[in-house]
Amino acid sequence: MRSDVPGLRLFLYCVLELIKEQKKETCAFVEDNISKGIATVLYNKYTNTFNKCDFDHDKCKSIDEHFKTLIGIGDGKESTYFCEENDGIFLILKLALNEIY
């Protein structure tokens, strides 16, 4: 995983916490919000979860920029990542895992 993205690991821990809390988003939601800043959108929607994980909102900008650079988002090809329509939270993790070198 790229270590030059401040807060990315903690952000992904927060995403895992969303899964633990059985939160659901669609792939369309993720695709629509990648360009708006997915970390910021999720932080604003699930502030309590992110605060519980000690995630600082100031880290959202670098994470948003990182996700905006990922290929294959916003083109309706979530099946490339073996996601079904209601697997948006999983799609975020799979995108991040795809970046591990």
Secondary structure per residue as TSV (DSSP state, phi and psi in degrees):
chain	resnum	aa	ss	phi	psi
A	1	M	-	360.0	144.1
A	2	R	-	-64.8	122.5
A	3	S	T	-88.3	-4.7
A	4	D	T	-89.1	8.0
A	5	V	S	-103.9	100.6
A	6	P	T	-57.8	128.3
A	7	G	T	82.9	0.6
A	8	L	H	-62.4	-44.7
A	9	R	H	-60.9	-45.3
A	10	L	H	-64.9	-38.4
A	11	F	H	-58.0	-44.1
A	12	L	H	-67.9	-33.2
A	13	Y	H	-62.1	-38.8
A	14	C	H	-66.0	-38.1
A	15	V	H	-63.0	-41.1
A	16	L	H	-61.8	-37.7
A	17	E	H	-64.3	-37.5
A	18	L	H	-60.9	-40.2
A	19	I	H	-64.4	-43.9
A	20	K	H	-58.8	-37.3
A	21	E	T	-81.6	4.6
A	22	Q	T	61.9	34.0
A	23	K	-	-76.3	146.0
A	24	K	-	-130.2	141.5
A	25	E	-	-138.5	155.9
A	26	T	-	-87.3	159.8
A	27	C	H	-62.9	-34.9
A	28	A	H	-62.0	-39.6
A	29	F	H	-59.2	-46.9
A	30	V	H	-64.3	-48.0
A	31	E	H	-60.4	-40.6
A	32	D	H	-68.6	-27.6
A	33	N	H	-102.3	-4.3
A	34	I	H	-58.0	-47.0
A	35	S	T	-72.1	-22.2
A	36	K	T	-84.5	-21.0
A	37	G	-	112.6	89.1
A	38	I	H	-63.7	-36.1
A	39	A	H	-65.3	-44.0
A	40	T	H	-64.0	-44.0
A	41	V	H	-61.9	-47.1
A	42	L	H	-66.2	-41.0
A	43	Y	H	-59.2	-45.8
A	44	N	H	-65.9	-34.5
A	45	K	H	-77.8	-36.1
A	46	Y	S	-122.7	48.1
A	47	T	H	-53.7	-43.6
A	48	N	H	-59.9	-43.0
A	49	T	H	-64.5	-46.2
A	50	F	H	-65.6	-37.5
A	51	N	H	-67.0	-37.6
A	52	K	H	-61.0	-31.4
A	53	C	T	-88.9	6.8
A	54	D	T	59.9	34.1
A	55	F	-	-85.0	128.0
A	56	D	-	-91.5	125.3
A	57	H	G	-53.9	-28.1
A	58	D	G	-62.1	-20.0
A	59	K	G	-79.7	-12.8
A	60	C	H	-60.1	-39.4
A	61	K	H	-58.8	-48.4
A	62	S	H	-67.6	-34.5
A	63	I	H	-70.2	-41.8
A	64	D	H	-57.1	-46.5
A	65	E	H	-63.7	-39.2
A	66	H	H	-61.4	-49.3
A	67	F	H	-66.6	-28.6
A	68	K	H	-65.4	-22.9
A	69	T	T	-87.3	-8.2
A	70	L	-	-74.2	141.3
A	71	I	T	-86.4	144.7
A	72	G	T	93.3	8.0
A	73	I	-	-105.1	140.8
A	74	G	S	85.7	4.8
A	75	D	S	-109.4	9.6
A	76	G	S	73.0	17.3
A	77	K	-	-104.3	41.1
A	78	E	G	-61.7	-21.9
A	79	S	G	-64.4	-21.7
A	80	T	G	-58.2	-31.2
A	81	Y	G	-101.4	16.5
A	82	F	T	55.9	42.9
A	83	C	-	-109.2	144.2
A	84	E	-	-95.5	169.3
A	85	E	T	-56.0	-34.2
A	86	N	T	-91.3	16.6
A	87	D	-	-101.6	33.1
A	88	G	H	-59.4	-40.2
A	89	I	H	-65.5	-40.7
A	90	F	H	-64.6	-36.2
A	91	L	H	-59.0	-39.7
A	92	I	H	-60.3	-46.1
A	93	L	H	-64.2	-42.4
A	94	K	H	-65.7	-36.8
A	95	L	H	-62.4	-44.2
A	96	A	H	-65.8	-41.5
A	97	L	H	-64.5	-32.2
A	98	N	H	-64.2	-20.8
A	99	E	T	-91.2	-1.9
A	100	I	-	-72.8	129.4
A	101	Y	-	-108.6	360.0
